[in-house]
Amino acid sequence: MYKVGSFYELGYKANVFKTYLVKDRKELNNALWRLANIDSKKLLYFAKDFLKLEDYSTAYLTEEQKLMLSMLYYTFWDKEPEESYVKSFERLRKNNLSIYREIFEIIDYKLSTLNTITKTIDLDYVSPLEVHARYTVDQVLASFGLHIEKKKVPFREGVKYIEEKKTDIFFITLNKSEKDYLESTMYDDYAINDHLFHWQTQSRTSIESPTGQRYINHRKTGNIILLFVRENKRENTKTSPYYFLGKANYVEHQGSKPINIIWKLEEKIPQFIMRETHMKAVVE
């Protein structure tokens, strides 16, 4: 439904509801779609608890909750706030009462129907992410403290190295369309089985490069590799979120420019993700 509008908007247009109280429809056009795609109960419970507060103070939030607030903000908005996260949520409630009400209905529905089994992840730093939940790129970058209140970091390619956290993030799209991707980024990525994943670096990455060496020696250096995967770039004209597969460890590699690497996931890929992404294993 959220590819064409909200429930209250459609009801208003059909004369089911007498009013539709929304001033920032264009700004919040994709917000409910992204909210409806959240399947992390941790993030949904936080969103419900925070948004129902009379005073949107951040003074008593834990470090993890502050990261989730950033994730929640970048679920609703595409750019950094004009003033602050708190002011933005205050305006949402004041100027968009119909959307504000629908937010809680979506959250309650999701919490009552979700059967996805997610797992917390043990990292060397605080992280609100749950393995096997789905996230947008903006939510992921916010969870690492890259998208913050003062600035949204630019991001275009499918890999991101966070030096201060010694963490590489790979955003993997399995079905790549030539109209969406350059030839140099049409990587050969696929599941070998429910633990092993074949991944191809960018075409310019050589085995001798610092990046190539960081990938294949990550266990020696204490670097972390995290994989996020989706089937297609778009879903019903909207940008698709990624399933978080968790930590991966180097097994072997071949070639250079690009390097073909086989990663072993610490958590088995669930069958529902294999089905949802049509991630058919090439070796049984």
N, C-alpha and C positions, 0 to 999 in steps of 0.2 A: 504493500500500500504506500509506503513512504517514498516511493519513486515518483509519485505524482502529487503528494501533499499530505497533510496531517488528517487524522480522523475528524477532529473538530472543524477543520477547514472544509472538508468534503461534506460534513453534516450541515454546516452553515449554507453552503452552496445548494444543498438539496432541501433547504428550508426545514431541516430537522432541529437545528439550533437557531435561536433568535439572534445571537451575537457571536462574533469571532474577534476576540480582543487580542490583536497582534499588531504591533507597530513596526517590528523589525523582521518582517517575513523574509525579505531578500537576504538579509544578513544571516538568518538562521535557517536558510532553505534546506541544507543538508544535515542539520543538527539531529533531528529525530531519526533519520536513517542511520546515522552513525551510532546513536544511542541504542537503537533497536538491534544492532549487530554486536553489542557487547555481550560476551558470555562468561566474563569473569565475575563470579559472585562477590569477590572481595571488592572490586571496583563498583559494582552495582549497589552493594550495601553502603559503601562510603558515600556514593552519590546521593542516595536516599537520606542518609543521616545528615549530611552537610546541607543539602538544599532545603530541608524542612526547618532548619534553624531560623529563629527570628533575627539573630545577629550573625552575619557571615564573617565572624572574626576568625583569623588564622592563628591567633596567639597561642592556642593550646593544642595545635596540631603536632603530631609526631613527624619525624623526618619522612617516614613512609607516607603518611597522610598528606603531607605537603606535595610530595611527588604525585599522589593520586589526584589532588586538587588541580595540579598542572595538567594531568592527563584528561581530567574532566573538562577543564576549560577548553583545551584543544580538540575535544570532541564536539563542542558547540561552535567554536569560532575558528576561522582559518588564519588569523593573524594575531599578533600580540595585542594585549588590551591597550586602549587609549590611556587609561589611568591605572587600573589594578584588576586582579581577578575578582576581588570582592565587589568592586563597583560594577563590574560587568554582570555578575550574577544578581546584584541588586536591581540593575536596569532590566534584566530579563524578567524578573518577577514582577516588577512594577509596570512595565510596558507591554508585556506579552503573557497576560494571565492565562489565555487558552493554551498556549504552548507549555507554560509552567505546570498547569494541571495535567496535561497529557504526559509530561515527563514522568510524573509519579505513577500514572497508569501503566506506562511502558515498563518502568522498573518493576512494579509489582507483578505484572504479567510475566516478565522474564524470570524473576525469582521463583515464581510458582510453577514454571514449566521447564526450567533448565534442568537437563539431566547430564550435562557434560561433566566428566570427572577431570578436574584440573589438579595440579600439584604445585606447591610452593617450590621455589628454586633457591638453592644454597649458593650464594655468590660471596665474594669478598667485600661486599658493600650492600647497603640497603636497596632492595628492589621490590616493588609491588607487583611485578609480573608473575603470572601463573602459567606453568607449562601446559600446553594444549588448549589454552584460551586463544581467542582471536583479538587482534589489535590492528589499528591503523598505524601507518608510519608515524604520524604526528603523536599518537598516544605512546608509541615506543620511545620516540626521541624525548618526549616529556618525562617518561619514566626514568630516563638516564640523566635528567637534569640538563638536557641540551636545549629543548624549548623551555624557556623560562618566562617570567612575568615581563621582563624588560625586552626580551628579544626572542624571535623565532628563527632558529638557524636555517640557512638555505640547505636543501638536500635534494639531489636529483638522481644520483647513481644508486645501485643496489647494494653497495657495501659502505660501512661506516666504521672507522677505527676510533675508539675513545681512549686516547693515550693515558689519561690520568686514572682510568679504571682498567687499563690493560685488557680491553675487550674489543673484539671484532664482531660486528653485527652483519649478518647476511640476509638481505631481503630477496627471496627467490620466487620468481613467477614461472610456473612450469610450462604453460602454453604461451609462447611469445609470438605476437603478431608483428609482421614486418612494418606495418604502419605505426606501431607504437614503440618499436625498438630499433636502434641502429644495428647494422650488421655486426659491428664490433662488440655489441652487448647481447647477441643472440646465443647465450650460453647453453651448454648441454647439461641440464640438471635433471636428475631423476632418482627415485628410490631404487636401491638394489634389493633390499628386503625391509622388514620393519625396524631394523637397527642401522643399516648401512645406507649412506646417501652419497651419490656421485655428484660432485659440484665442480664447475669450471670457472676459473678466475676470469677477470677482464683480459682482453686480448693483449694488452700491453704489459701484463705482469709476467716477468721472467723469474725463473727459479733462483737466480742470483740476487734479485732485488731485495731490499729490506722487507718489502711486503711479502714476497714469496718465502723468504727465510722465516719471517714471523709466523706465517701459516704452518709450515711443516715442522717448526721447532717450538710450537706454542706450549707444549707440556714442559719442556726444559726451562722455558723462560717465565712460566707462570701466567701466560696469556690465556684468555678465555675466548672461546668461539661459540656464538649463539646463532641458531638458525630460525628463520621465519619463512613460511612457505604459503603460497596460494596457487590456485589453479589458473585463474585468468586475471588480467589487469582490471577488468570492469565486470560488474554484476548489475544487470538491469540499468545500464547507463551510469551507474555510480562506481566509484573506485572501491575495489574489493579490499577487505582487511586480510591480514595474514594470520595463519596458525603459528603459534610459538612452539617449536619443537624442542627447545631447551639447549643444553650444552652438547657440544660435539667434540670428539677427539680425533686427531689425525691417525690414519691407518697407513695409507700409501699414496704415492703420486706418480704421474707420468707427464712428460712433455714440459714445454715452456712456451710462454706467449701464445696461447694460454696454458696454464697448468691445470691438469685434471687431477682432482683430489678426491679420495674416498674418506668420508668422515664416519665415525661410529657414534651414534647418539647414545647419551646416557640413559634416556628414557625411550622405551619402545614406542614407535608411532602407532597410535590407536587405530583400529579398523575404521572407525567413523571418519577419521581424517583421511585415511587412504581412500575411502569411498567419496567423501565430499570433494576432494581435489582430483579424483580419478588418478591418484598416484599409484598406478599399478606397478608392483614390483617386477623387475625384469628377471630376477632369479628367485625361485621359490625355496 
